[in-house]
Amino acid sequence: MLLLSKSPKSDLKRVIKDFKQKSGFMFIRQFKKKLWHLSYYDHILRKEEELLETAKYIFNNPVRKRLVNTFKEYSFSGSMMYRIEEL
């Protein structure tokens, strides 16, 4: 997951906690198993030009795990910032 904030007062830990709690609850109800690990790795991007490269790295996670041949084949890929066709 890649998040972009426009406010220096954003609380990343709170956003992640709320997202994991709500999505994890819905996933458990539907599939009867946990969705998330207990912790997560966070990294603050320092330069604007790193954003696209980081997004590409994240999109290619299913490819590295050999779930698909290209990230465009992975049905759970999505972005509110980039069009998949443009990556």
Phi, psi and omega in degrees: 000136178237122181246144178235127180246143176259358182242131177292348180267005181299143181249091183302315181300320180292317180299313180297315180301311181296316181297312181295324180294311183290313181290323178296320178298314180295321180294315179298318179299322183275318189249354178062029174210161183287148180260321190248150169284166182290332182236179177210162179257129176238151181210133178265124177283133184265334184237142181300324183291344177284344186298309181295318179296322177293319177299316179298319178300315180295316179300330183273002176305314179296332178290316179297329178274003178061034175277330180214167178277324176226153182297336180292340178280343184281117188290345181263005178286145177187160180205142174267353185248325184242145171276130183305322182297336184271349183275000000 
